[in-house]
Amino acid sequence: LLALAPAAVAANAHARKGIETGDLDRSVAPCADFHEFANGAWRAANPIPPSMVRWSRRWAAGEAAKDQLNAILDQVSSSTTWPKGSIEQLIGDQYASCMDESRVEALGLDPIRPLLAEIDGVTDMAGVQKVVGRLHELAIPVPFGLMASPDSQQPTRVVADIYASGLGLPDRDYYVKSEPRFQEAREKYRVHVAHVIELGGASRAASRRAADAIFAMEKQLAVAALDNVALRDPHATNHKTTFIELTNLSPDFDWPGYFAAAKLPR
């Protein structure tokens, strides 16, 4: 058995290898430039495509996976014979509707006018909370998010996980840091928000005022949130509590009404 073991290992070596030796540029001394030594041959044979800002074996595999998904969705959405309610019918219809640009342009705001009217009709805190629940039904986690997650202490148990959300920019840093890149991102974001509001029919001046108000609200949410470094500490986000304690922690929000509307257990 001991004599046969090396042969078995050798036979499976190709299937188990974790390093593509063909990627190595052996003309480079590894102690001088290990990155070029480890990846130089692959990089030379695979230049960055014009449409990309970076490229690697992993990045290329990700783009290939997207191409495969696109082909699958094209095939699924081209058929109208799927059983009603099947996964193929649901994803096919959604993909086809999103790709029908001419119809999207023709419909304009019509598909979301009921939701916009609901938002416009809010006059009190109860109305705000109702809209929050409505947005959560549409997988829009503002101004907070709630999802089912494994209990950190009991992984077999699932709990309601409430987390900070509601930011249009990637994370807290984009709202509070003073580096030029964050300042540039903030200005471009405000222009983008104003443009979206203007597309909805508001005047340019009104759109800018609304964008400023939206950014100010999001900045308040960001300031109150943990930064990315703090989020790495599991103890900073693990505060298991009972439903009663939750309502006591934030009594201004109607948690009983929210949980009842969402049909969540307490």
Residue pairs with C-beta under 8 A, 6 or more apart in sequence:
20 42
20 57
22 41
22 42
23 38
23 39
23 40
23 41
23 42
23 57
24 37
24 38
24 40
24 41
25 36
25 37
25 39
25 40
25 41
25 44
26 37
27 40
28 36
28 37
28 40
29 37
30 37
30 38
36 43
39 56
42 57
43 55
46 55
46 57
46 60
47 55
48 54
48 55
49 55
52 59
73 91
73 92
73 95
76 82
76 88
76 91
76 92
76 95
77 91
77 92
77 93
77 95
77 96
77 99
78 92
79 88
79 92
82 88
82 89
82 92
83 89
97 103
98 104
109 116
109 200
109 201
115 134
115 138
116 200
118 131
118 134
119 131
121 127
122 128
122 130
122 131
125 252
126 254
129 253
129 254
129 257
129 258
130 261
132 142
132 143
132 258
133 258
133 261
133 262
135 141
135 142
136 145
136 146
136 262
137 262
141 165
141 166
142 165
142 166
143 165
143 166
143 221
144 162
144 163
144 164
144 165
144 166
145 162
145 163
145 164
145 165
146 160
146 161
146 162
146 163
146 262
147 160
147 161
147 163
148 158
148 159
148 160
148 161
149 158
149 159
149 160
149 161
150 156
150 157
150 158
150 159
151 157
151 158
151 159
151 240
152 234
152 238
152 240
153 240
159 240
160 264
162 246
163 237
164 221
164 224
164 225
164 226
166 218
166 221
167 174
167 175
167 218
167 221
167 222
167 225
168 189
168 193
168 214
168 218
169 175
169 185
169 186
169 189
169 218
169 222
171 222
171 227
171 228
172 222
172 223
172 225
172 226
172 227
172 228
173 182
173 227
173 228
174 182
174 185
174 186
174 189
174 222
175 186
175 218
175 219
175 222
175 223
176 219
176 222
176 223
186 215
189 215
190 211
190 212
190 215
191 211
193 210
193 211
193 214
193 215
194 204
194 207
194 208
194 210
194 211
195 207
197 206
197 207
197 210
197 211
198 204
198 207
202 210
226 236
226 237
230 236
231 237
241 249
243 255
243 259
243 266
246 255
247 255
247 256
259 266
